Amino acid sequence: MASAKIRLQAMFRSAPPNVPELNERAQHLLKALVERYIHDGQPVGSRCLARETDLQLSPATIRNVMADLEEYGLVTSPHTSAGRIPTVSGYRFFVDSLLTIKPLQQTVVHELTQTLAPQGSQQELLQTASKLLSAVTQMAGVVTLPLPSMRTAFRHIEFLPLSNGRVLVILVTNQQEVHNRIIQPSRDFTSSELQAAANYLNTLCQGRELADIRRNILSELQRDRDAMNQEVLNAAHIAELALQNKKSDGDKDFLLSGETNLMTFAELSSLTKLRDMFEAFNRKQDIMHLLDRCLEADGVQIFIGEESGYKPLDQCSVVTTPYSVDDQVVGVLGVIGPTRMEYERVIPLVDMTAKLLSAALNQQG
């Protein structure tokens, strides 16, 4: 791997399962085949590889190597007389073992830096990052909405009763951001009880960090539950649920830009594939589940084809990395495109965008 500054969260240590160690010649030819297919989108023949590699091998020798790679499941022939294309395992071996990360062009770095300057609201910054990823890659850019950082200061809270004992929590932080979530307390609360709980918290907790508030509430509940009056117990119980640092269904969302760019790639352009993808984008829940898996990734994570476990993305790759506020991971951003995307260009772009977005959000705070 050419760049030590970009850490890839590899799905495999060196090669996909059941693939024997490839000799240098086979690796060289596989790398050339993948790069040519990414560039052209057409099956790659032995004569093409003979011309483009410096191994001075005959087409017959190359065909023998290609037959071995096909037996290993790294390439496949879409038609009997055609050349070969990479499989998901072939792409995975290429990304994990053969990829050379290219530094971003200075013009791209300048555009990213200027566009992701710390100005405007948090929502505007996130939307800008999504649009920027799409514009530079000509694929789809995605940014998940951040969880409220537990180091963010509390400003105001409201509780509204819903059906079936649920409660809508409206939390305002000192960053002028509004976060909504639905909680399910262990018993039903009346409107007046919810209002009293909100008044209690708004009076005592303004300006304090969310993490401190929840930690103190839990501590007090364990220590002085018997000495608390019912109003304080109500406030403590509801606040403990409301300030949990995890996503509820209402929190799960992402900003997507440039999804129509995917229509320009031949392998994604069938009406069935497009319909399935756009329905998935509209439903959001399953894609959010995939993106949530990236929150714990140590660096850039790549799902190739069916590795995502989500059928509408079987012909796509998803390249993601987390972004942070106050050194705490609060969301994920990335690019969704065809499996034959230019990984050596997309990976550093996603990595750089996450760093710049994190820096801009920190300067906003």
N, C-alpha and C positions, 0 to 999 in steps of 0.2 A: 504494500500500500504506500503510495507516494507521500501522503500527508499524515504526519503524526498528530496534527492539531485537530483533526476531525475524527472523533471516535465513533466507529460503527458498532451498533448492537447486532452482532452477527447471529443469525439463526442456527448456523452450524459452525463448528470450530475451523474446519478446513474444506471439507467437501460434503455434499449431500450424502445421506446414508446409502450404503450399498455401492458406492462408487470407488473403485480401486485407485490407488495413487497414480496420477497421470505423469508420464515422462515429459521432459521439457518440450519435445516436438509436438506432442498432443496438446499440451497447454497452449503453445504458441498458435497452433492452428485453430483451436477453440476460441481463443481470444480474437483472432483475425475474423473468424466467422461471425461471432457475436457483434463485433464492431461494424462489420459490413452490413449485417442485417439491420442493426439499429439505424444505420445511415440510410439504407435504401428501402427497407421494408419488403425485400424480395428474397426468395430462397437463394442460397449461395452455393454455387457449383465448385467442383474441384479445380477446373481450369482458372476460375477467378481467384481462388486461394493460391494457386501456383504462381499466378502473375503478381499477386500483392504481397506475398511473404518473401523473406530473403533466405529461406531454407534450401532453395534450389532442389526441390523435390519434384518428381514427375507427378502428373495428374493421377496416375495409377497408384502410386504410393500414398498420395493424399486421400484417394478413395478408400484405401485400406484403413487409414487412420480414422476417417469419417465413419466407416462401418463399425469400428471399435467404439467410437464415441456414441454412436446410435445404440449399440448394444448396452452401453452403460446408462442409457436414458438421458444423455446430455443434449442430444440433437435428434431431430426427426425429419422425415421426408414427407411433406404435405401431399406430394404426388409421386408416382412411380418414377417418372423420368426427370423430376425436378431436382434442384439442389436441396440443401438442408437448412433448417431453421433451429434456433435454440429452443429447448424445452424450459419449463420452470426450473428444473434442476440445473440445466445448463446456465441459465441466468444467475442462479444462486451461486454456483461455483465461480462464475465470472466475477460477480460482485464481491464475494468473500476472499477470493484468492488471486484474481488476475487484474482487477480494476486499478487504473492509474488515475487518481484524483487530479483534476486540472485546476490550477488557481483561477479564481474569477478574474475576468478582464477588469482593468481599472475603471473603465466607463461604467460597468455594471456595479462595482463597489461604490462609485460616486453616486450613482442613481439611488441605490439602496440607502446610503447614508443620508442623502439629502431628503429623500421621500419619507423616511422613518424618523424624522426629527421630532423631539418631544414637544409637540404642539397639538392643540385640539383636545378633545375628550378621549378617554380610554377607548370608548366604542369606535371613534373615528380612527384611532391608531390601529386597532384590530382590523377594521375594514380595509384600511390602507395596506396592511401587511398581506391580507388575502388577495387583494387586487394586484399587488406588486408581484407576488409569486406567480399569479396567473399570467400577467403581462410578459414577464421575463421568460417563462418557460413555454408559453402558449399551450398550457394545459390547465387543469383546475387547481386553484389555490384554496386551502382550507385552514381556518384558525378556530379553535374551540374558544368559547367564552370562558373567562377565568372564574375560578372560585374566589370568593372574597378571602383575601389573605388574612390569616389569623393574627397577623401583626398590624392589620388595619385597625384604625381607631373607630369605636362606636360613636355614632352621632344621634340616631333616632330609630325607634322601632315601633311598629304597629302590628296588632293581631286582629284579624277579621275571621269571625266564625263562618265555616262552610258546612255543607251537609255531612251526615254520618260522623260527626264528632271531629272532623278535620279542621285545621286552623291555617289560614294563610298568613305567613310572616312577611312583612315588608321591612327590610333592614336598610337604613341609609348610613353610609360611612363618611368619614371626613374627606374622602376623595370625591364627594358628591355623586357617588355611584349608588344605584338602587338595586338591591338583590331580593328576589322573591323566591320563596319556597313554601311547600305545603308540608305540615307536620301532622302526626296522629298521636295526640296525647293519650295517656292511659285512661282518662275519663273525660266526659263532656264538660266544657266550660261555657258559662253564660257570657253574653256580650259585656256585661258589667264586670265580671271577673277578668276577662281579657283586657278590658280598658284599665282596670286597676293594676294588672301586671305590667302593662306597657308604661303606665305612669311611674310605677316604682323603678323600673329599669331606666327610663329616660331621665329620672331625677338623680339616680346614684351612679350611673355608668357612663355618662357622656364624657368623651375624650379618652376613655380607657381602651386598651387593646382588646380585641375580641378574645384572644387566647387567655388573657388574664381574667376577664370576666367569667368565662366558662370554668376555668380552673378554680377560681374562688368560690363560685356557686357550688361546684361539686364538693369542695372541701367543707363548706359550711353545712351542706346537706348531711354529710357524714358525721359532722361533729355536733351540730346544734339543732337537729331536726325537731326535737321535743320542745325547744325553747322558741321556735319560730311560730308566729301567728299564721293563720290560713292564707292571708293575702301574700305574705312573703313566700310561703311554700308554693303557692300557685305560680308566682313569678319565677321562682327558682326552677320549678319543674318545666315550665314552658320555655324558659331561656336556655336550659340545658339541651333541649331538643332543637331549638331554633339555631343555636350556635355551633352545632356539630359541623365539623369541617369535612363534609362529604356532599356529593351531589344527590339531589332528589330528582325525580322525573322532570319537574319544572325547571331545574337548573340546566338540564342537558341540552346543549345547543351549540351550533357552530356557524361560522360565516363562510360561505362558499362563493367563489368567484370564478368565472371563465369555464363553467361546466360545458357550455356549448362548443368550446375548443375541442372537446373530445370527439365531436362529430367529424372532424377533419382527418382522423386517423382511420384508414380503411378497415383495420381489424376490429374497430369499435362501431363502425357506421351502419351495421344492420339495424333495421327498425326494432327487432326484438331486443337486441342488446341495449340500444339506446333507451327504449322504454323501461327496461328493467333497472338500468342505472339511474335514470331520472326519478323513477318511483322510489328508489332507495334513497336518493338525495332528499326527496320530499318527506319521506317517513322519518329519517334522521336517526331513529333509535338504534338500529343495528350498526350504522357507521359510527355513532357515538360510542358504542360498545367497543368497536375496533380502536378508535382513537384513545379511549380511556386506558386501553392496554399499554399505550405508549407513554403514559404519565410517569411510569417508573423506569423507563428506558434510560440507560446511561449513555447518552449520545444519540446519534442518528439511527433510527430503526427503519428497516425496509421490509415490506410485505410484497412478495412477488406472486402474482396470479392467485392460485387457490390457497396460498399460505395465509391469506387474510381470513379464511374460513367463511367467506361471505360470497355466495354464488354470483351476484351481480357484478362483483369485482374480479371474477376469474380471469379476465383478459387485461386486468390493470395491475399496476404497481402503485404502492402508497409509500412515500418517503416522508418520514415525520421526525420531529425532535421537540422536546419540551421547551417552554419559555418560562421565565421566573420573575418574581417580584420579591425583593428583599431576600434573595437566595432561597426562596421557597417556590417550588414548581407549582404553577397555577393553571397551566394550559398547555396545549400542543398545537403546533402548526405544521403544514406540510404541503405536498403536491400529490395529486392523483392524476395518473396518466397511463398510457399503454405500457405493457411490459417491455417494449423496445425503446423506452425513454433513454436519454443520454445521462446515465447515472453519474458519470464523472463530472458533469456540469450541474446536475440537479442537487446532488448531495452537498457540495459546498455552498450553493445558493440557499438551501433550506437552513443549513447551519448558521450562515452569516445573518440571515433574516431573523432567526430566533435570538441571536446575540444582540442585534440592533433593537429589536422590539423590547427585549428585556431591559436594555439600557434606557430606552425612551420611557417605558412605564415607571422605572425607578426614579428617573428625573422628574416625572410628573408628581410623584408622591411627596 
